[in-house]
Amino acid sequence: MIAATSRLILPPQAILWGLLLVNGFLIALMLALAKAATSQGLPAVSYAFWQTLIAGLVLLLCSGNRRTVFQPRLALYFLISGLTGIAVPNAIAFYLVTKLGSGYTGIMYALPPIFTFLLATSLGLERRNWVRLTGLSIAVIACTWIVVQRHAEISNANLLWFAMGLIIPAMLSIGNVYRSVAWPENTKPMVLAAGTLLASSLALALFAVFSNTHLLPLATHHQLLGILLLQGLLTAVTYLCAFELQRRSNPVFFSQLGAVAAVFGLLIGVVWFKEHYSLTIWLGAVVVMIGLRIGNRAAEPSQS
């Protein structure tokens, strides 16, 4: 019996990669649902608000000690983490997904590794490693190639949309490093995920008020409400996995989550929305994976 139980215990590295793959798929699925909802007229900010509010409440109800979320010592952590990791990048992503497609928007989530690596090395969280830098640079160059190709394939595409897309990896990189550096002691990932999501929903609600955006337009129908509820539940699982992944790994390994989401985003775009991508874009996605693999082999993620 003991021997059978021991065989069921997965090695830490397998758990890390499992969390990375599951998390990446969920992020890509979230973008697909966002496109389905925002294309029906729901503002991106409103969608992001309900997504984070529902997810935050679900995790809050599931957490053992709910009072921990409201401790003053965690307020700043929740605010910065919520703005950089969820509110700003998601609101932009949900807006761009209807303009540029779920595949392209997913690619923006693949760019944070190199920015995270540079931030982490400058703060002393990562050692300078030229092999790793080379691998991550290959991935970023491949992403840039995909963006250029995608722009050529989309007629009447506004260059400002592509520029806005770069805000997504910039904010995610800052969030990746901040969450690791400022991780509160003796606080469970579920509590941190719940507080971050609720802080994000509050920031989005304030933005909606100042921009005169209706959080729930009167014309909202039952199908759209169903998508909002499903998105909220998926988001709760997604960010619970994300905080658990971040607890077990380092900022650079965690930042590769976006590359996995980008590949899944391309696949979902083809299967669900019948988006078409040229062979060069698919080759670019393969090169992204190769570059990240080279960067990964240069340094193993820390375990805890």
Buried (B, 14 or more C-beta within 10 A) or exposed (E): EEEEEEEEEEEEEEBBBEBBEBBBBBBBBBBBBBBBBBEBEBBBBBBBBBBBBBBBBBBBEEBEEEEBBEBEEBEEBBBBBBBBBBBBBBBBBBBBBBBBBBBBBBBBBBBBBBBBBBBBBEEEBBEEBEEBBBBBBBBBBBBEBBBBBBBEBBEEBEEEBBEBBEBBBBBBBBBBBBBBEEBBEEBBBBBBBBBBBBBBBBBBBEBBEEEEBEBBEEEBEEEBEEBBEBBBEBBBBBBBBBBBBBBBBBBBBBBBBBBBBBBBBBBBBBEBBEBEBEEBBBBBBEBBBBBBBBBBEBBEBEEE
